[in-house]
Amino acid sequence: MADEHAVLDYRAVLAAVPLPCWLLDEQLVVVAVSDALLALTGRSRDQLVGRPVADSFPTNPDQPGVVGPGGPLTDSVARALHSGATHVVPRMRHDIELPADSGTFVERWWSVTNSPLEDTKDTRLVLSTVADVTATVHDEERRRVHERREVELLEHAQRLESDLVVQQREMAVLSAAEAQVGRRLQGLAFVALELAAADSVEELTDLIVVRGVAAMGCDGGGVAVRDDQDQVVRLTITDTRREGQRLRQEMPTSTRLPSVVAAVVPEPIYLGNRDEGLAWGEEMQLVYATSGCDAWASLPLLAEGRLLGSLTVSWVEPRAFTLDEKELLAAFAAQCAQALQRIQARQAEREATMSSRLLSESLQRSLLTDPAQPAHLQLVARYLPAAREAYVGGDWYDSFALPDGDTMLVIGDVAGHDRLATASMAQVRGVLRGVAHSLDGSPAEVLTGLDHALRDLDVDALATAVLARVERDLQAEVEGDRTTVTRSLRWSNAGHPPPILLTADGQGELLVSEPELLLGLLPGTARTDHRLVMEPGMTLLLYTDGLVERRGESLTQGLEWLRHRVQALANLPLGSLCDALLGELPTDAEDDVALLAIRCNPVDDSGELPTFVRSAVDAPDDRADRADSELRAPTPARRSDVSLVLPPDVGAVRRARSFVQQHCRQAGYLIATTETVVLLTSETVTNAFIHGRSEARLRLIMRTDRIRVEVGDDNSRHPLRAERQDDALDGRGLDILDLLSTSWGVSDDVAGKVVWFEVAPEQ
């Protein structure tokens, strides 16, 4: 046991030392500790003094022991005591349990300096100074990792530099070939984009045999398209050495030529030289004699397992087809096949849609006969199908004379937008005519009778309608040498949009009444008649809801728009007024539209109704200038630059004519000038639909000295004058433009082309 006074002295010294240290005996029992060590280790003095170090600081099970026998601390203390000199352990890991007895160990690295102390008698003590070097160890490790990464990056960079040198040498050897391949791939990329935009088989074949063949570095090529119905293939071939001259021919599928065989048998054909070609078939003798090409390749155009035709390319010089070249040709053939399939599917869909549309519209129009034309009324009817696949619906109009000479007018809409609605409309229309003739009642009575008849005849239809009766009880008032005649109009409304009355002075009024039920709901429902007196010059407009319903707008807004437009167009002749209203409908209208317009004619000074009466806009104030005035259109000038987009349907040309006619008349051009512009517009728009295969963009520019019409479409090819051809602008159309226009031409634009013409107005 150490001298008590000596130990107390050491303890007093340790209490005053600011360093973390402790006093150990030779068995590593803690004799005394400094306050700094207690703070560093998170222990109390009672937990350390008098206890072996191994008990106070147990070893982490995951780490080797350093405080037990044979450990670095035990070895260092033994060395210091044995040598009588200080021994240092620069770095040792001993994880510390924090907090004590928690079982949780925190990584710690220590630097320990053990100094032997002289003591009395036989007690030997060691002063052990401890430093926590964990942060230093971690910093050094991070630095070593960083240095190691720098070395690795440097080695990697050196390897890359070496590889780049090798690659540069290889690129120098292959630069010419790769430049050629790059140009071909770039050319094929542009061709692929154009193929995706092609809209017809003719356009596709032109792209392939001209642009595609040239992009692949071939000297010639062709596309064969199968026609399974006629058992032929239609071949378009070109020779790029002869300014891309194209030859089109039709051959039976039994023809023994590579382009035909590849279109029948789905296997590629590669003929690298003349000997291979002649060995393939004797038909190749004529091909070699006329083409000047030695190497040929024909690949089938396959899309979703269907053989559509073949792609054929040729070269002047013999060649050995490499695997890469075959893969490139196969990839291009696959792109061509996909484009051809898309175009054929679209054309078939268009043909089916157009056929269905024409059939449906013909059916619809066959049911909508021309309205009756009583001497005392001017009636105009219009029907416009919806811009949708159905194209037909339940809208209808009718006008017929009653036994007593009165005229019955009707506008209606059967629910639905398909052929079933058209069939229901035909039933309702026919039943209405029968009820009106047999009942000879007021409009309300006729509608009630119609409701009962539809129920009794089991006609399953819901319909809205306005039924009006123009009565012949004319009331004449003589003012000087002029006779004014008024007529009675009675009508009843079954859930339909209200009629619009346009007074003689151009004021528009909605004939709104209390809403009544649709036809087909409750046959016993009482209905109401309304009456007004129609004076000369008044116009009544009956219409279906497709004219006023707009996406994003309420019905009230649509009705108010219609009232304002009718009022603004009051000076137009009745037919032009109807055409102008239809011309302002959006191109994507979702509903069909029926119009029935009635204008009261004046009578002559004898009191008799005239057989022909001009509209108010055509009637001049000065009778002496009547003959000249009849040749002129209304004079108020409106917009001088107007546009209209026309979808490719059967009614678009008529809308284009109506649009141009309306605006030319409003601008005050003579009728002769207007008719010339309308004729040329009709020819140009028709050509845009036939050859442009897109919507037509019509622009009308009106000036004092000239009228200019521009018609744009998506086809960039300019119209060509063809001998012995008499269709649209490819023949007769160009002659008409030359004959009637002041000047005309074609200009390119981003979307395609614009065909324009100008006409000098007659004075």
HELIX and SHEET records of a PDB file:
HELIX    1   1 GLU A    4  ALA A   16  1                                  13    
HELIX    2   2 ASP A   35  THR A   41  1                                   7    
HELIX    3   3 ARG A   45  LEU A   48  1                                   4    
HELIX    4   4 VAL A   53  SER A   56  1                                   4    
HELIX    5   5 PRO A   72  SER A   83  1                                  12    
HELIX    6   6 THR A  134  ALA A  197  1                                  64    
HELIX    7   7 VAL A  201  ASP A  206  1                                   6    
HELIX    8   8 LEU A  207  GLY A  212  3                                   6    
HELIX    9   9 VAL A  213  ALA A  215  1                                   3    
HELIX   10  10 THR A  240  ARG A  242  5                                   3    
HELIX   11  11 PRO A  258  VAL A  264  1                                   7    
HELIX   12  12 ARG A  274  TRP A  280  1                                   7    
HELIX   13  13 MET A  284  SER A  291  1                                   8    
HELIX   14  14 LEU A  323  LEU A  367  1                                  45    
HELIX   15  15 ARG A  419  LEU A  439  1                                  21    
HELIX   16  16 PRO A  443  ASP A  456  1                                  14    
HELIX   17  17 ASP A  545  LEU A  547  5                                   3    
HELIX   18  18 LEU A  555  ALA A  568  1                                  14    
HELIX   19  19 LEU A  574  GLY A  583  1                                  10    
HELIX   20  20 ALA A  616  ASP A  618  5                                   3    
HELIX   21  21 ARG A  623  ASP A  625  5                                   3    
HELIX   22  22 ARG A  626  SER A  629  1                                   4    
HELIX   23  23 ALA A  652  GLN A  666  1                                  15    
HELIX   24  24 ILE A  671  ASN A  687  1                                  17    
HELIX   25  25 ALA A  688  GLY A  692  3                                   5    
HELIX   26  26 ALA A  728  ASP A  730  5                                   3    
HELIX   27  27 ARG A  732  LEU A  740  1                                   9    
SHEET    1   A 5 VAL A  30  VAL A  33  0                                        
SHEET    2   A 5 CYS A  21  ASP A  25 -1                                        
SHEET    3   A 5 LEU A 125  ASP A 132 -1                                        
SHEET    4   A 5 TRP A 109  LEU A 117 -1                                        
SHEET    5   A 5 HIS A  87  ARG A  93 -1                                        
SHEET    1   B 2 ILE A  96  GLU A  97  0                                        
SHEET    2   B 2 PHE A 105  VAL A 106 -1                                        
SHEET    1   C 6 GLN A 245  PRO A 252  0                                        
SHEET    2   C 6 VAL A 232  ASP A 239 -1                                        
SHEET    3   C 6 GLY A 220  ASP A 227 -1                                        
SHEET    4   C 6 ARG A 306  TRP A 315 -1                                        
SHEET    5   C 6 ALA A 295  ALA A 303 -1                                        
SHEET    6   C 6 ILE A 269  LEU A 271 -1                                        
SHEET    1   D 5 LEU A 377  LEU A 384  0                                        
SHEET    2   D 5 VAL A 593  CYS A 600 -1                                        
SHEET    3   D 5 THR A 539  TYR A 543 -1                                        
SHEET    4   D 5 ILE A 500  LEU A 502 -1                                        
SHEET    5   D 5 GLY A 508  LEU A 510 -1                                        
SHEET    1   E 5 GLY A 394  ALA A 401  0                                        
SHEET    2   E 5 THR A 407  VAL A 414 -1                                        
SHEET    3   E 5 ALA A 463  GLU A 479 -1                                        
SHEET    4   E 5 ARG A 482  ALA A 494 -1                                        
SHEET    5   E 5 HIS A 530  MET A 534 -1                                        
SHEET    1   F 5 ASP A 641  LEU A 646  0                                        
SHEET    2   F 5 ALA A 696  MET A 702 -1                                        
SHEET    3   F 5 ILE A 707  ASP A 713 -1                                        
SHEET    4   F 5 LYS A 753  VAL A 759 -1                                        
SHEET    5   F 5 SER A 743  ASP A 748 -1                                        
END                                                                             
